[in-house]
Amino acid sequence: MLGLGFNTKMLQAYLILPAVAAAVFIFSQGKFLARVKMFLIFLAIAAVVSFSWITIVDLTPSNVRPFVGGSENNSAWNLALGYNGSQRLFGENSIGGNPGFNVGEKGLGRLFTGEMGTQAGWLLAPVILFSVFFLFKEILKIIKKLLGKDVEITNYEIFTFMSIVFFVTEYLFFSYASFFHSYYLNIFAIPIAFLIGSMFWELSRANSVNKFITLALFIALPVQMSLVSQVEFAGWLIPSILIIGMVALLLMLFQTSKKVLTVGKVTLLISLFLAPLVWSGYTTLNGNTSTAIFIGGPNVGGNGRQFGTVQAAAQTLPMGNGVNSGGNTRGGFDSGNVNSQTLSYLKQNYNGEKYFVAVSSQQQATSYILNEDIGNIMTLGGFSGRDKAITLSELKEKIQNHEIRFFLLDNRAGGNGGFGGVDGGFIGAPPAGDGFNADGNITNNQGDGQGGGMFNANQDITDWVRTNCKAVDGITGLYDCKT
């Protein structure tokens, strides 16, 4: 399963690898050398399944397979170890981190503040305290098992140990990683759910209340109230959490019977999950069209999410009428609505070329691919305009061979079918040159667009198209390269 996960999400799937590997090594049956053998067999099988596909891709001649999007050299290995691997942790020319993806400053407190906190921070505190409690209680048993002693270990203890290692790995990674989106934090749901369940299991095992676990659970309540106050949304949650939580605390610490204790546990559950339920429920019922990258929770504020002093720039998707300030129709190949005038013009003038139209990035072509029965669309720069899947000379040859005629280059500031689409710019604004300033950070241009996608790796092509092809009257960004 780890190998299949790698072939889906690459190195992100390996966040659980330390937990599984540690469990195999510590809890396998047999003496030390036997467990070492089992451990090595596990790693070998995981490696073979993980790396077989990318190896086959790289051994396949590049002229008979698609370009490996996101890679620097058309290599699946480069993609796995680079863009989808080390660059997520260490960054790519400083891409990611604050403010580009609104993930806050690096550090152990990152997941308790701003957008990170409201995506994953609701129950982090009790999970951290319970992890310390469990390891302190079970550490001698785990060490004896590691040394090959005959120690009885239950499945509950094994899975709790794995969940703790999984949680710690995730916590450290996302506290210091440079290049990721906040929705990646949904992977925390797995260990958090198991460990919160373990805490209530521990509470149910004895007739008396385990005061440490009880207080650890209650630590979540002030954290949740702090997150709600940062967001400035649903302020009624703060007194609600406080009142319900205090009732639960009194019932559990001063219970007079099992029934009172049970009522206290149920009340505690309500207080713990009230804020996360409102947060996720809002998204479930209302959806999220205010951001290009989907995240949970409400859209707070007029121009973006408000997280106290952390303000994310607006990322409104371009779903307007497709008319720019000059009265001309925008090309409109983006993740919003299909522009009918552009589509009608292309259909009327399409003459059987191999490609219906060429655009800067896959994001720019999304709505047409999903909603229209048309021919192939050439995406010059891959997902976000960063790929160089074709050279200018190769493109000229395709034009001469009548394989491609029309090019749609989005000229809006902040446009390009990527993450932007807001006048004034977000990081999706078309960057000048290589898209980085002197400090190595993404530029946030607000001038005229380059039409090459979020990163515009193919600016030589887009510049050539503007210079040598005819701009279509009345449709901004559409060029006719008919020879």
C-alpha positions as CSV (number, residue, x, y, z in Angstrom):
1,M,0.0,0.0,0.0
2,L,2.9,2.4,0.7
3,G,4.2,1.8,-2.8
4,L,0.8,2.4,-4.4
5,G,0.5,5.5,-2.3
6,F,3.9,6.7,-3.5
7,N,2.7,6.3,-7.1
8,T,-0.2,8.5,-6.3
9,K,1.2,11.3,-4.0
10,M,4.9,10.4,-4.2
11,L,6.9,11.4,-1.1
12,Q,3.9,12.7,0.7
13,A,2.8,9.1,1.1
14,Y,5.9,8.4,3.0
15,L,4.8,10.5,5.9
16,I,3.5,7.3,7.4
17,L,6.6,5.3,6.6
18,P,8.4,5.9,9.9
19,A,5.4,4.7,11.8
20,V,4.9,1.5,9.8
21,A,8.7,0.8,9.6
22,A,9.1,1.3,13.4
23,A,6.1,-1.0,14.1
24,V,7.5,-3.7,11.8
25,F,10.9,-3.5,13.4
26,I,9.8,-3.4,17.0
27,F,6.7,-5.6,17.1
28,S,7.5,-8.3,14.6
29,Q,7.7,-11.8,16.1
30,G,11.1,-13.4,16.6
31,K,14.5,-12.4,17.9
32,F,16.5,-9.3,16.9
33,L,18.1,-10.7,13.7
34,A,14.8,-12.1,12.6
35,R,13.1,-8.8,13.0
36,V,16.0,-7.0,11.1
37,K,15.4,-9.5,8.3
38,M,11.6,-8.8,8.3
39,F,12.3,-5.0,8.4
40,L,14.6,-5.2,5.4
41,I,12.2,-7.3,3.4
42,F,9.4,-4.8,4.1
43,L,11.6,-1.9,2.9
44,A,12.6,-3.8,-0.2
45,I,9.0,-4.6,-1.2
46,A,8.0,-1.0,-0.5
47,A,10.9,0.3,-2.7
48,V,10.2,-2.1,-5.6
49,V,6.5,-1.2,-5.7
50,S,7.2,2.5,-5.2
51,F,9.9,3.0,-7.8
52,S,8.9,0.6,-10.5
53,W,6.5,3.0,-12.3
54,I,8.8,6.0,-12.3
55,T,11.7,3.8,-13.5
56,I,9.6,2.4,-16.4
57,V,8.6,6.0,-17.3
58,D,12.2,7.2,-17.4
59,L,13.4,4.2,-19.4
60,T,10.7,4.9,-22.0
61,P,12.0,7.2,-24.8
62,S,10.8,10.7,-24.3
63,N,9.5,11.0,-27.9
64,V,6.9,8.2,-27.3
65,R,5.5,9.4,-24.0
66,P,4.1,12.6,-22.5
67,F,6.3,15.2,-20.8
68,V,6.7,14.6,-17.1
69,G,4.9,17.7,-15.7
70,G,6.6,19.4,-12.8
71,S,10.0,17.9,-13.5
72,E,13.1,19.9,-14.5
73,N,14.3,17.5,-17.1
74,N,11.4,15.4,-18.3
75,S,12.2,12.7,-15.6
76,A,9.7,11.0,-13.3
77,W,12.6,10.4,-10.8
78,N,13.3,14.1,-10.9
79,L,9.7,14.9,-10.2
80,A,9.4,12.5,-7.3
81,L,12.6,13.5,-5.6
82,G,12.5,17.2,-6.5
83,Y,9.2,19.1,-7.0
84,N,7.2,16.4,-5.2
85,G,9.9,15.6,-2.7
86,S,12.7,17.6,-1.2
87,Q,11.4,20.9,-2.5
88,R,8.3,20.5,-0.4
89,L,10.5,20.5,2.7
90,F,13.3,22.8,1.7
91,G,11.5,25.0,-0.8
92,E,12.2,25.9,-4.4
93,N,14.0,29.1,-4.8
94,S,12.1,30.2,-1.6
95,I,8.7,29.4,-3.1
96,G,6.1,28.6,-0.5
97,G,5.9,29.5,3.1
98,N,4.7,33.0,4.2
99,P,3.1,34.8,2.4
100,G,2.9,32.8,-0.9
101,F,0.7,30.0,0.4
102,N,-0.4,31.5,3.7
103,V,1.2,28.8,5.8
104,G,2.8,31.1,8.3
105,E,6.3,31.2,9.8
106,K,8.2,28.0,10.3
107,G,8.3,26.7,13.8
108,L,6.6,24.4,16.3
109,G,3.8,26.9,16.9
110,R,2.9,27.2,13.2
111,L,0.0,24.7,13.4
112,F,-1.7,26.7,16.2
113,T,-2.0,30.0,14.3
114,G,-3.6,31.5,11.2
115,E,-4.9,29.3,8.4
116,M,-2.8,26.4,9.6
117,G,-4.6,26.4,13.0
118,T,-8.1,26.5,11.6
119,Q,-7.3,23.6,9.3
120,A,-5.7,21.2,11.8
121,G,-5.2,22.9,15.2
122,W,-8.5,22.2,16.9
123,L,-7.4,19.0,18.7
124,L,-3.6,19.1,18.4
125,A,-3.0,20.0,22.1
126,P,-4.7,17.0,23.7
127,V,-3.1,14.7,21.2
128,I,0.3,16.0,22.0
129,L,-0.3,15.6,25.7
130,F,-1.7,12.1,25.3
131,S,1.2,11.1,23.1
132,V,3.6,12.0,26.0
133,F,1.4,10.2,28.5
134,F,1.2,7.0,26.5
135,L,4.9,6.8,25.7
136,F,5.8,7.6,29.3
137,K,3.4,4.8,30.4
138,E,4.5,2.2,27.8
139,I,8.1,3.1,27.1
140,L,9.6,0.3,29.2
141,K,7.4,-2.3,27.6
142,I,8.4,-1.0,24.1
143,I,12.1,-1.1,24.9
144,K,11.8,-4.6,26.2
145,K,10.0,-5.7,23.1
146,L,12.7,-4.0,21.0
147,L,15.4,-5.9,22.8
148,G,13.6,-9.2,22.1
149,K,12.1,-9.8,25.5
150,D,8.9,-11.8,25.8
151,V,6.4,-9.0,26.4
152,E,2.7,-9.1,25.8
153,I,1.7,-6.2,23.4
154,T,-1.9,-5.7,22.5
155,N,-3.1,-4.5,19.0
156,Y,-4.4,-1.3,20.7
157,E,-0.9,-0.5,22.0
158,I,0.6,-1.2,18.6
159,F,-1.8,1.0,16.7
160,T,-1.6,3.7,19.3
161,F,2.2,3.7,19.0
162,M,2.0,3.9,15.2
163,S,-0.5,6.7,15.3
164,I,1.8,8.7,17.6
165,V,4.8,8.2,15.4
166,F,2.7,9.1,12.3
167,F,1.4,12.2,14.1
168,V,4.9,13.3,15.2
169,T,6.3,12.9,11.7
170,E,3.5,15.0,10.3
171,Y,3.8,17.6,13.0
172,L,7.5,18.1,12.4
173,F,7.2,18.1,8.6
174,F,4.4,20.7,8.4
175,S,6.0,22.8,11.1
176,Y,9.1,23.3,9.0
177,A,8.2,22.5,5.4
178,S,8.5,25.4,2.9
179,F,6.3,24.5,0.0
180,F,2.8,23.2,0.5
181,H,-0.9,24.2,0.6
182,S,-3.0,24.3,3.8
183,Y,-5.4,21.6,2.6
184,Y,-2.5,19.1,2.8
185,L,-3.2,19.1,6.5
186,N,-6.2,16.9,6.0
187,I,-3.7,14.0,6.4
188,F,-3.7,14.8,10.2
189,A,-7.2,13.5,10.4
190,I,-6.0,9.9,10.5
191,P,-3.7,10.0,13.6
192,I,-5.8,12.6,15.4
193,A,-9.0,10.6,15.1
194,F,-7.3,7.4,16.4
195,L,-5.5,9.2,19.3
196,I,-8.6,11.1,20.4
197,G,-10.4,7.8,20.3
198,S,-7.6,6.2,22.4
199,M,-8.0,8.9,25.0
200,F,-11.7,8.2,25.5
201,W,-10.9,4.5,25.5
202,E,-8.4,5.1,28.3
203,L,-11.1,7.0,30.2
204,S,-13.6,4.1,29.8
205,R,-11.2,1.4,31.1
206,A,-11.5,2.4,34.7
207,N,-14.3,3.3,37.0
208,S,-12.5,6.3,38.2
209,V,-11.5,9.3,36.1
210,N,-8.0,9.6,34.7
211,K,-7.4,13.2,35.7
212,F,-4.4,13.7,33.4
213,I,-6.3,12.6,30.3
214,T,-9.4,14.6,31.3
215,L,-7.4,17.7,31.7
216,A,-5.4,17.0,28.5
217,L,-8.7,16.9,26.6
218,F,-9.8,20.2,28.2
219,I,-6.6,21.9,27.0
220,A,-8.2,21.8,23.6
221,L,-10.9,24.2,24.6
222,P,-8.8,27.4,25.2
223,V,-6.9,26.6,22.0
224,Q,-10.2,26.4,20.1
225,M,-11.4,29.6,21.6
226,S,-8.2,31.3,20.6
227,L,-8.6,30.1,17.0
228,V,-12.2,31.3,16.8
229,S,-11.1,34.7,18.1
230,Q,-8.3,34.9,15.4
231,V,-10.8,34.1,12.7
232,E,-13.4,36.6,13.9
233,F,-16.2,34.3,12.7
234,A,-19.0,32.7,14.8
235,G,-18.0,34.5,18.0
236,W,-20.8,32.8,19.8
237,L,-18.7,29.6,19.8
238,I,-16.4,31.1,22.5
239,P,-18.9,31.3,25.3
240,S,-20.6,28.1,24.1
241,I,-17.3,26.1,24.3
242,L,-16.5,27.7,27.7
243,I,-19.9,27.0,29.3
244,I,-20.3,23.4,28.0
245,G,-16.7,22.6,28.8
246,M,-17.0,23.8,32.4
247,V,-20.1,21.8,32.9
248,A,-18.3,18.7,31.5
249,L,-15.3,19.3,33.8
250,L,-17.4,19.6,36.9
251,L,-19.4,16.4,36.0
252,M,-16.3,14.4,35.4
253,L,-14.1,15.5,38.3
254,F,-16.9,15.5,40.9
255,Q,-19.1,12.7,39.7
256,T,-21.3,10.9,42.2
257,S,-22.2,7.9,40.0
258,K,-21.4,6.2,36.7
259,K,-24.4,7.9,35.1
260,V,-23.1,11.3,36.0
261,L,-19.6,10.3,34.6
262,T,-21.2,9.2,31.4
263,V,-23.1,12.4,31.0
264,G,-19.8,14.3,31.7
265,K,-18.0,12.4,28.9
266,V,-20.8,13.1,26.4
267,T,-20.8,16.7,27.4
268,L,-17.0,16.8,26.9
269,L,-17.4,15.3,23.4
270,I,-19.9,18.1,22.5
271,S,-17.6,20.8,23.8
272,L,-14.6,19.3,21.9
273,F,-16.2,18.9,18.6
274,L,-18.6,21.9,18.5
275,A,-16.1,24.3,16.9
276,P,-14.6,21.8,14.3
277,L,-18.2,20.8,13.5
278,V,-19.3,24.3,12.7
279,W,-16.1,25.0,10.8
280,S,-16.4,21.9,8.6
281,G,-20.2,22.1,8.4
282,Y,-20.0,25.6,7.0
283,T,-17.8,24.3,4.1
284,T,-20.0,21.2,3.6
285,L,-23.2,23.3,3.3
286,N,-21.9,26.3,1.5
287,G,-19.0,25.1,-0.5
288,N,-15.9,27.2,-1.2
289,T,-15.6,29.4,-4.3
290,S,-13.6,32.2,-2.8
291,T,-10.3,30.5,-3.1
292,A,-8.6,28.8,-6.0
293,I,-7.1,26.3,-3.6
294,F,-9.9,24.6,-1.6
295,I,-9.7,24.8,2.2
296,G,-12.2,24.3,5.0
297,G,-14.0,27.1,6.7
298,P,-15.8,30.3,5.9
299,N,-14.7,33.1,3.7
300,V,-14.2,35.9,6.3
301,G,-13.8,39.5,5.2
302,G,-14.5,41.2,1.9
303,N,-11.3,40.4,0.0
304,G,-10.1,37.2,1.5
305,R,-9.7,35.2,4.7
306,Q,-9.0,37.1,7.8
307,F,-6.9,35.4,10.4
308,G,-6.2,38.1,13.0
309,T,-3.0,39.8,11.7
310,V,-2.5,37.2,8.9
311,Q,-4.3,38.3,5.8
312,A,-4.4,36.1,2.7
313,A,-4.8,37.9,-0.6
314,A,-8.0,37.3,-2.4
315,Q,-8.0,34.5,-4.9
316,T,-11.4,35.0,-6.5
317,L,-11.9,32.7,-9.5
318,P,-12.6,34.5,-12.7
319,M,-16.3,33.8,-13.1
320,G,-17.4,37.1,-14.3
321,N,-18.9,38.1,-17.7
322,G,-15.5,37.7,-19.5
323,V,-15.3,41.3,-20.5
324,N,-12.2,43.4,-19.7
325,S,-12.1,47.1,-18.8
326,G,-11.6,48.0,-22.5
327,G,-14.9,46.4,-23.5
328,N,-13.2,43.4,-25.3
329,T,-14.0,39.8,-24.5
330,R,-11.4,38.0,-22.5
331,G,-10.3,34.7,-23.9
332,G,-11.5,33.1,-20.7
333,F,-9.7,29.7,-20.7
334,D,-9.6,29.3,-16.9
335,S,-11.3,27.4,-14.1
336,G,-14.4,29.6,-14.2
337,N,-17.1,29.6,-16.8
338,V,-16.4,28.9,-20.5
339,N,-16.5,32.1,-22.6
340,S,-19.1,31.6,-25.3
341,Q,-17.7,34.1,-27.8
342,T,-14.2,32.7,-27.7
343,L,-15.5,29.1,-28.1
344,S,-17.8,30.1,-30.9
345,Y,-15.0,31.9,-32.8
346,L,-12.6,28.9,-32.4
347,K,-15.3,26.4,-33.6
348,Q,-16.1,28.5,-36.6
349,N,-12.5,28.8,-37.7
350,Y,-11.2,25.4,-36.7
351,N,-10.1,23.5,-39.8
352,G,-9.2,20.1,-38.6
353,E,-5.8,21.0,-37.0
354,K,-4.4,18.4,-34.6
355,Y,-4.9,20.9,-31.7
356,F,-8.0,22.9,-31.3
357,V,-6.1,25.7,-29.5
358,A,-2.9,26.2,-27.5
359,V,-3.0,27.7,-24.0
360,S,-0.4,28.5,-21.3
361,S,-1.3,25.9,-18.7
362,Q,-3.6,23.0,-17.9
363,Q,-5.4,25.2,-15.4
364,Q,-6.2,27.6,-18.2
365,A,-7.8,24.8,-20.2
366,T,-9.7,23.1,-17.4
367,S,-13.3,24.4,-18.1
368,Y,-13.1,23.7,-21.8
369,I,-11.7,20.2,-21.3
370,L,-14.4,19.3,-18.8
371,N,-17.4,21.0,-20.4
372,E,-17.0,21.1,-24.1
373,D,-16.8,18.4,-26.8
374,I,-13.8,19.8,-28.7
375,G,-10.5,18.5,-30.0
376,N,-7.1,18.4,-28.3
377,I,-5.9,21.4,-26.4
378,M,-2.1,22.0,-26.3
379,T,-1.0,23.2,-22.8
380,L,2.4,24.8,-23.3
381,G,3.5,24.9,-19.7
382,G,1.9,21.9,-17.9
383,F,-0.1,22.4,-14.8
384,S,0.8,26.0,-13.9
385,G,3.0,27.2,-16.8
386,R,6.2,26.0,-15.2
387,D,7.0,23.2,-17.7
388,K,9.0,23.4,-20.9
389,A,7.4,20.6,-22.7
390,I,8.1,22.0,-26.2
391,T,10.7,24.2,-27.6
392,L,10.1,27.2,-29.8
393,S,11.6,25.5,-32.9
394,E,9.4,22.4,-32.3
395,L,6.3,24.7,-32.0
396,K,7.2,26.5,-35.3
397,E,7.4,23.2,-37.0
398,K,3.9,22.2,-35.8
399,I,2.6,25.5,-37.0
400,Q,4.2,25.0,-40.4
401,N,2.7,21.4,-40.5
402,H,-0.8,22.9,-39.8
403,E,-1.0,21.0,-36.5
404,I,-1.8,24.1,-34.5
405,R,-3.2,27.5,-35.4
406,F,-4.7,29.4,-32.5
407,F,-3.1,30.5,-29.3
408,L,-5.0,31.8,-26.3
409,L,-2.7,33.8,-24.0
410,D,-4.5,35.4,-21.1
411,N,-3.5,39.0,-20.9
412,R,-5.1,39.9,-17.5
413,A,-2.9,41.1,-14.7
414,G,-3.0,38.2,-12.3
415,G,-4.7,36.0,-14.8
416,N,-3.3,33.2,-16.9
417,G,-5.8,30.6,-15.7
418,G,-3.7,30.0,-12.6
419,F,-4.2,30.9,-9.1
420,G,-4.8,34.6,-9.7
421,G,-7.5,36.4,-11.6
422,V,-7.7,39.4,-9.3
423,D,-6.6,42.8,-10.6
424,G,-3.8,43.9,-8.3
425,G,-2.2,40.5,-8.3
426,F,-1.7,37.4,-6.1
427,I,1.2,35.0,-6.6
428,G,-0.6,33.9,-9.7
429,A,0.2,37.2,-11.3
430,P,2.4,36.6,-14.4
431,P,6.0,37.0,-13.3
432,A,8.5,38.9,-15.3
433,G,11.6,37.0,-16.5
434,D,12.0,33.8,-14.6
435,G,9.3,34.9,-12.1
436,F,11.7,35.5,-9.2
437,N,13.1,38.7,-7.7
438,A,16.6,39.4,-6.5
439,D,15.9,37.6,-3.2
440,G,14.7,34.5,-4.9
441,N,11.0,35.0,-4.0
442,I,8.1,34.9,-6.4
443,T,7.4,38.3,-8.0
444,N,4.0,39.8,-7.6
445,N,3.7,41.9,-10.7
446,Q,0.7,44.0,-11.3
447,G,1.5,45.1,-14.8
448,D,0.4,43.7,-18.1
449,G,0.3,39.9,-18.2
450,Q,2.8,37.7,-20.0
451,G,0.3,35.0,-20.8
452,G,2.5,32.1,-19.8
453,G,0.8,30.7,-16.8
454,M,1.7,31.1,-13.1
455,F,5.5,30.7,-13.7
456,N,5.6,31.4,-17.5
457,A,8.5,29.1,-18.3
458,N,7.6,29.5,-22.0
459,Q,7.9,33.2,-22.3
460,D,10.0,32.8,-25.4
461,I,7.1,31.1,-27.1
462,T,4.4,33.6,-25.9
463,D,6.6,36.5,-26.9
464,W,7.1,35.0,-30.4
465,V,3.3,34.4,-30.8
466,R,2.6,38.0,-29.9
467,T,5.2,39.2,-32.4
468,N,4.5,36.9,-35.3
469,C,0.8,35.9,-35.1
470,K,-2.3,38.1,-35.7
471,A,-4.3,39.2,-32.7
472,V,-8.0,38.4,-33.2
473,D,-10.1,41.5,-33.0
474,G,-12.5,41.7,-30.1
475,I,-11.1,38.8,-28.1
476,T,-8.2,39.7,-25.9
477,G,-5.3,37.2,-25.8
478,L,-6.4,35.1,-28.8
479,Y,-3.8,34.9,-31.6
480,D,-4.1,33.4,-35.1
481,C,-0.9,31.8,-36.4
482,K,-2.3,30.6,-39.7
483,T,0.5,30.2,-42.3
